[in-house]
Amino acid sequence: MTTFILAILFCFIACLESTVYGIYEIRVNKNRTAGFLIILLSIIGFIFPITMYLRV
């Protein structure tokens, strides 16, 4: 159970950092395509490991 909590915490922090960078791309660099793609990939990167962990 501890490993699962640590995995969720790690995935959440990585998702948060990537999402903030995606927002930076959209606002500062005016690169909407890359910003939305980074945000989408960060959400997938948050959900996929958790579902794979629960499946085992």
N, CA, C and O atoms as a GROMACS GRO file, in nm:
protein
  224
    1MET      N    1   0.081  -0.119   0.000
    1MET     CA    2   0.000   0.000   0.000
    1MET      C    3   0.086   0.126   0.000
    1MET      O    4   0.052   0.225  -0.064
    2THR      N    5   0.198   0.121   0.072
    2THR     CA    6   0.288   0.236   0.076
    2THR      C    7   0.346   0.265  -0.061
    2THR      O    8   0.361   0.381  -0.100
    3THR      N    9   0.380   0.160  -0.134
    3THR     CA   10   0.433   0.178  -0.268
    3THR      C   11   0.330   0.243  -0.360
    3THR      O   12   0.365   0.326  -0.443
    4PHE      N   13   0.206   0.206  -0.345
    4PHE     CA   14   0.100   0.263  -0.427
    4PHE      C   15   0.084   0.412  -0.397
    4PHE      O   16   0.068   0.493  -0.489
    5ILE      N   17   0.089   0.449  -0.272
    5ILE     CA   18   0.077   0.590  -0.233
    5ILE      C   19   0.195   0.670  -0.288
    5ILE      O   20   0.178   0.782  -0.337
    6LEU      N   21   0.315   0.614  -0.280
    6LEU     CA   22   0.432   0.683  -0.333
    6LEU      C   23   0.425   0.695  -0.485
    6LEU      O   24   0.467   0.797  -0.541
    7ALA      N   25   0.373   0.594  -0.552
    7ALA     CA   26   0.358   0.600  -0.697
    7ALA      C   27   0.257   0.708  -0.736
    7ALA      O   28   0.281   0.784  -0.829
    8ILE      N   29   0.145   0.716  -0.664
    8ILE     CA   30   0.047   0.820  -0.692
    8ILE      C   31   0.107   0.958  -0.666
    8ILE      O   32   0.086   1.050  -0.746
    9LEU      N   33   0.180   0.973  -0.558
    9LEU     CA   34   0.242   1.101  -0.526
    9LEU      C   35   0.342   1.143  -0.633
    9LEU      O   36   0.343   1.259  -0.676
   10PHE      N   37   0.425   1.050  -0.676
   10PHE     CA   38   0.522   1.080  -0.780
   10PHE      C   39   0.453   1.118  -0.911
   10PHE      O   40   0.493   1.214  -0.977
   11CYS      N   41   0.351   1.042  -0.949
   11CYS     CA   42   0.277   1.072  -1.073
   11CYS      C   43   0.208   1.208  -1.064
   11CYS      O   44   0.203   1.281  -1.162
   12PHE      N   45   0.154   1.240  -0.948
   12PHE     CA   46   0.086   1.368  -0.930
   12PHE      C   47   0.183   1.485  -0.943
   12PHE      O   48   0.152   1.585  -1.007
   13ILE      N   49   0.300   1.473  -0.882
   13ILE     CA   50   0.400   1.580  -0.889
   13ILE      C   51   0.449   1.597  -1.032
   13ILE      O   52   0.465   1.709  -1.079
   14ALA      N   53   0.475   1.486  -1.101
   14ALA     CA   54   0.519   1.494  -1.240
   14ALA      C   55   0.410   1.555  -1.328
   14ALA      O   56   0.440   1.635  -1.417
   15CYS      N   57   0.285   1.519  -1.304
   15CYS     CA   58   0.173   1.576  -1.380
   15CYS      C   59   0.161   1.725  -1.352
   15CYS      O   60   0.138   1.803  -1.445
   16LEU      N   61   0.175   1.765  -1.230
   16LEU     CA   62   0.164   1.906  -1.193
   16LEU      C   63   0.274   1.989  -1.259
   16LEU      O   64   0.247   2.096  -1.314
   17GLU      N   65   0.398   1.941  -1.255
   17GLU     CA   66   0.508   2.013  -1.317
   17GLU      C   67   0.490   2.024  -1.468
   17GLU      O   68   0.514   2.130  -1.526
   18SER      N   69   0.448   1.917  -1.531
   18SER     CA   70   0.427   1.919  -1.675
   18SER      C   71   0.312   2.010  -1.714
   18SER      O   72   0.319   2.080  -1.815
   19THR      N   73   0.208   2.010  -1.635
   19THR     CA   74   0.093   2.097  -1.664
   19THR      C   75   0.132   2.244  -1.651
   19THR      O   76   0.092   2.326  -1.733
   20VAL      N   77   0.210   2.276  -1.549
   20VAL     CA   78   0.255   2.414  -1.533
   20VAL      C   79   0.343   2.456  -1.651
   20VAL      O   80   0.333   2.569  -1.698
   21TYR      N   81   0.427   2.365  -1.699
   21TYR     CA   82   0.510   2.398  -1.815
   21TYR      C   83   0.424   2.414  -1.940
   21TYR      O   84   0.453   2.500  -2.023
   22GLY      N   85   0.319   2.334  -1.954
   22GLY     CA   86   0.228   2.349  -2.066
   22GLY      C   87   0.158   2.485  -2.063
   22GLY      O   88   0.141   2.549  -2.167
   23ILE      N   89   0.118   2.529  -1.945
   23ILE     CA   90   0.056   2.661  -1.932
   23ILE      C   91   0.157   2.770  -1.965
   23ILE      O   92   0.121   2.872  -2.025
   24TYR      N   93   0.282   2.749  -1.927
   24TYR     CA   94   0.388   2.844  -1.962
   24TYR      C   95   0.404   2.854  -2.113
   24TYR      O   96   0.418   2.963  -2.168
   25GLU      N   97   0.402   2.740  -2.180
   25GLU     CA   98   0.414   2.738  -2.326
   25GLU      C   99   0.299   2.816  -2.390
   25GLU      O  100   0.320   2.890  -2.486
   26ILE      N  101   0.179   2.798  -2.337
   26ILE     CA  102   0.062   2.865  -2.395
   26ILE      C  103   0.069   3.015  -2.372
   26ILE      O  104   0.045   3.093  -2.464
   27ARG      N  105   0.099   3.057  -2.251
   27ARG     CA  106   0.092   3.200  -2.216
   27ARG      C  107   0.214   3.280  -2.262
   27ARG      O  108   0.200   3.385  -2.324
   28VAL      N  109   0.333   3.230  -2.232
   28VAL     CA  110   0.454   3.309  -2.257
   28VAL      C  111   0.504   3.292  -2.401
   28VAL      O  112   0.530   3.391  -2.469
   29ASN      N  113   0.516   3.168  -2.445
   29ASN     CA  114   0.572   3.143  -2.577
   29ASN      C  115   0.468   3.147  -2.688
   29ASN      O  116   0.503   3.137  -2.806
   30LYS      N  117   0.342   3.162  -2.652
   30LYS     CA  118   0.231   3.167  -2.749
   30LYS      C  119   0.228   3.044  -2.840
   30LYS      O  120   0.196   3.053  -2.958
   31ASN      N  121   0.263   2.930  -2.783
   31ASN     CA  122   0.266   2.805  -2.858
   31ASN      C  123   0.153   2.716  -2.804
   31ASN      O  124   0.175   2.632  -2.717
   32ARG      N  125   0.032   2.736  -2.857
   32ARG     CA  126  -0.086   2.667  -2.805
   32ARG      C  127  -0.081   2.517  -2.833
   32ARG      O  128  -0.119   2.437  -2.748
   33THR      N  129  -0.036   2.479  -2.951
   33THR     CA  130  -0.036   2.338  -2.988
   33THR      C  131   0.052   2.257  -2.893
   33THR      O  132   0.010   2.154  -2.839
   34ALA      N  133   0.173   2.304  -2.873
   34ALA     CA  134   0.265   2.232  -2.784
   34ALA      C  135   0.216   2.235  -2.640
   34ALA      O  136   0.230   2.136  -2.568
   35GLY      N  137   0.160   2.346  -2.597
   35GLY     CA  138   0.110   2.357  -2.460
   35GLY      C  139  -0.001   2.258  -2.432
   35GLY      O  140   0.001   2.189  -2.330
   36PHE      N  141  -0.098   2.251  -2.523
   36PHE     CA  142  -0.208   2.156  -2.504
   36PHE      C  143  -0.160   2.011  -2.514
   36PHE      O  144  -0.210   1.924  -2.443
   37LEU      N  145  -0.064   1.986  -2.602
   37LEU     CA  146  -0.011   1.851  -2.615
   37LEU      C  147   0.063   1.809  -2.488
   37LEU      O  148   0.050   1.694  -2.444
   38ILE      N  149   0.139   1.898  -2.430
   38ILE     CA  150   0.211   1.869  -2.306
   38ILE      C  151   0.113   1.842  -2.192
   38ILE      O  152   0.133   1.750  -2.113
   39ILE      N  153   0.008   1.922  -2.185
   39ILE     CA  154  -0.093   1.901  -2.080
   39ILE      C  155  -0.164   1.767  -2.100
   39ILE      O  156  -0.187   1.694  -2.003
   40LEU      N  157  -0.197   1.734  -2.224
   40LEU     CA  158  -0.262   1.605  -2.252
   40LEU      C  159  -0.171   1.488  -2.216
   40LEU      O  160  -0.216   1.391  -2.155
   41LEU      N  161  -0.046   1.496  -2.254
   41LEU     CA  162   0.048   1.388  -2.221
   41LEU      C  163   0.072   1.377  -2.070
   41LEU      O  164   0.093   1.267  -2.019
   42SER      N  165   0.070   1.488  -2.000
   42SER     CA  166   0.089   1.481  -1.855
   42SER      C  167  -0.031   1.414  -1.787
   42SER      O  168  -0.014   1.342  -1.689
   43ILE      N  169  -0.150   1.438  -1.838
   43ILE     CA  170  -0.269   1.372  -1.782
   43ILE      C  171  -0.264   1.222  -1.810
   43ILE      O  172  -0.295   1.140  -1.723
   44ILE      N  173  -0.225   1.186  -1.932
   44ILE     CA  174  -0.211   1.044  -1.965
   44ILE      C  175  -0.103   0.980  -1.879
   44ILE      O  176  -0.118   0.867  -1.832
   45GLY      N  177   0.007   1.053  -1.858
   45GLY     CA  178   0.115   1.003  -1.774
   45GLY      C  179   0.077   0.992  -1.628
   45GLY      O  180   0.144   0.922  -1.552
   46PHE      N  181  -0.029   1.059  -1.588
   46PHE     CA  182  -0.078   1.046  -1.450
   46PHE      C  183  -0.173   0.928  -1.437
   46PHE      O  184  -0.168   0.855  -1.338
   47ILE      N  185  -0.259   0.909  -1.535
   47ILE     CA  186  -0.361   0.805  -1.527
   47ILE      C  187  -0.305   0.666  -1.559
   47ILE      O  188  -0.337   0.569  -1.490
   48PHE      N  189  -0.223   0.655  -1.663
   48PHE     CA  190  -0.175   0.525  -1.710
   48PHE      C  191  -0.099   0.444  -1.604
   48PHE      O  192  -0.131   0.327  -1.584
   49PRO      N  193   0.001   0.501  -1.535
   49PRO     CA  194   0.072   0.420  -1.434
   49PRO      C  195  -0.018   0.373  -1.320
   49PRO      O  196  -0.001   0.263  -1.268
   50ILE      N  197  -0.114   0.456  -1.282
   50ILE     CA  198  -0.203   0.417  -1.172
   50ILE      C  199  -0.292   0.301  -1.214
   50ILE      O  200  -0.311   0.207  -1.137
   51THR      N  201  -0.346   0.306  -1.336
   51THR     CA  202  -0.430   0.196  -1.382
   51THR      C  203  -0.350   0.068  -1.400
   51THR      O  204  -0.400  -0.041  -1.372
   52MET      N  205  -0.226   0.080  -1.445
   52MET     CA  206  -0.141  -0.039  -1.460
   52MET      C  207  -0.106  -0.097  -1.322
   52MET      O  208  -0.096  -0.219  -1.306
   53TYR      N  209  -0.086  -0.011  -1.226
   53TYR     CA  210  -0.053  -0.059  -1.090
   53TYR      C  211  -0.172  -0.132  -1.029
   53TYR      O  212  -0.154  -0.234  -0.963
   54LEU      N  213  -0.292  -0.080  -1.050
   54LEU     CA  214  -0.412  -0.144  -0.995
   54LEU      C  215  -0.448  -0.273  -1.066
   54LEU      O  216  -0.512  -0.360  -1.007
   55ARG      N  217  -0.408  -0.286  -1.190
   55ARG     CA  218  -0.441  -0.403  -1.269
   55ARG      C  219  -0.365  -0.526  -1.224
   55ARG      O  220  -0.413  -0.638  -1.241
   56VAL      N  221  -0.247  -0.507  -1.169
   56VAL     CA  222  -0.160  -0.620  -1.130
   56VAL      C  223  -0.206  -0.684  -1.004
   56VAL      O  224  -0.144  -0.780  -0.958
   0.00000   0.00000   0.00000
